[in-house]
Amino acid sequence: MSEARVALVTGATRGIGQAIARELGRQGHTVIGTATSEDGARRIDNDLAAHSITGAGMVLNVTDSDAIEQVHKEIVERFGAPLVLVNNAGITRDNLLMRMKDNEWDEVLDTNLTSVYRVSKVCMKAMTRARFGRIVNISSVVATLGNAGQSNYAAAKAGMEGFTRSLARELASRNVTVNAVAPGFIATDMTSELPEKHRESLLNQIPLSRLGQPEEIAAAACFLTSDVAGYITGETLHVNGGMNM
Ligand code: NAD
């Protein structure tokens, strides 16, 4: 069992982020989950309460640097500095490169990659002071395999993995670990709109012949935040049903 800490999970309204928030709470941490709207933050509050987890939902757009500073300040005042950070918020704007619009490229890079730089930078100061920290970045199997129609998303996630290794080297001497989890295809809103034909061909590429569940990603992410994972840093843990062995 790990010592109870304050944990921040971005994009915790649903899917993988929600499952991670619940699992961190189950392990005894105080959990701050972020949402992009007041309504989403209230839903996180209710979900945490329903699972008897101490913490709160807060509104945060991870593309807004000022908002990150402000939310971090509020967390420190209300709960103490987060020493566990899970950079989970992410979006897709799929298109073949030939048709990709600049805004589709920019939004995905900003939300999925630059946000990780921003939020990590704000949170890492207290971690280095505490001589303890756990940063887990939610990447994707697409970072390794590539995927037609997702050059923006794959570039962001591959960038995130390089960022993870570099920051791991910078912070190791302060006992702060930085790792990534790379999910395969997981049953969430992000994959719910896959056309039936695409879904079938996808299942053929997964040795375990099914999509993963958000809880299966949460288990991997929470392991990396735990005290017993203290000797693992700069690593990407692949959780993909065998898609990429
Ligand atoms: P989801 O769409 O269900 O949830 C995404 C979360 O990110 C939501 O809470 C949303 O509000 C939040 N978010 C989006 N833009 C934001 C912004 N600007 N600021 C703050 N929050 C924002 O998706 P999911 O499937 O749960 O994905 C979670 C993470 O896992 C993402 O980083 C995604 O890239 C990654 N991932 C998902 C899959 C999958 O198959 N579902 C596979 C690999 C990686």
Residues whose N, C-alpha, C, O or C-beta is under 5 A from the ligand:
A	BS01	NAD	G11 A12 T13 R14 G15 I16 G17 T34 T36 L60 N61 V62 T63 N88 A89 G90 I91 T111 I138 S139 S140 V141 P183 G184 F185 I186 T188 D189 M190 T191
